[in-house]
Amino acid sequence: METLKTLKVSCVYLCHYFMKEQILHTAIELFLNQGFKSITMDDIAQELGISKKTVYAHYNNKEAIVEASTSQVFTVICGGIDLICARELNPIQELYDIKKFVLEHLKGERSSPMYQLQKYYPQTYLKLREGQYSYMQGCVADNVQRGIEQGLFMKNIDVQFVSRIYFIGVTGIKDESIFPQTQFAANDLYDMYLEYHIRGIVTPKGRTILNKIIQSNQE
């Protein structure tokens, strides 16, 4: 009897867990495709074919599901970047592979998620930005240092300065009020910024690699 009771409790827990994960996955897809502002709890419930009451049983309000969604996406992206870095590519190619991976997972940022997050959910945005800075600071600093050691980046650059400037730039270009998507497509904008960043620190050897990557991407 105890075993049967334990199994029933386990089944209830698993059903609760999988439903919560399904709600989160659906919310993430809707947020990235249509934006944080426009999607409601009703939209999430309708997409899943469940009642809004069921959604609220797992997430108290929209703010809770927005925070869970951003945290989940951040975790997935960091994990993917770690795998790219583990391949030990040359630092220039690594930056382009990371850019491609991030844009794919953010659906090309067509809904301007970071801008909407900052505008409508500032506390969640600040928490995410702190996490981004903490993670990217180490990741980019390591990239720049390896570039210097491989003769791809100039020896006299300040690694900590360059890594911080990179963070400011790559997050700043997501500001829809400054870089509206009607004028700057997300993929083109990232390409322009990445080239701008790399050209400022490369050696002639690094410039040769950069030009080959740019030419290959244009073909």
PyMOL commands that set and color helices and strands:
alter all, ss='L'
color gray80, all
select helices_A, chain A and resi 2-34+41-48+52-58+62-86+91-105+107-109+113-120+122-149+159-172+186-199+204-218
alter helices_A, ss='H'
color red, helices_A
deselect
rebuild
show_as cartoon
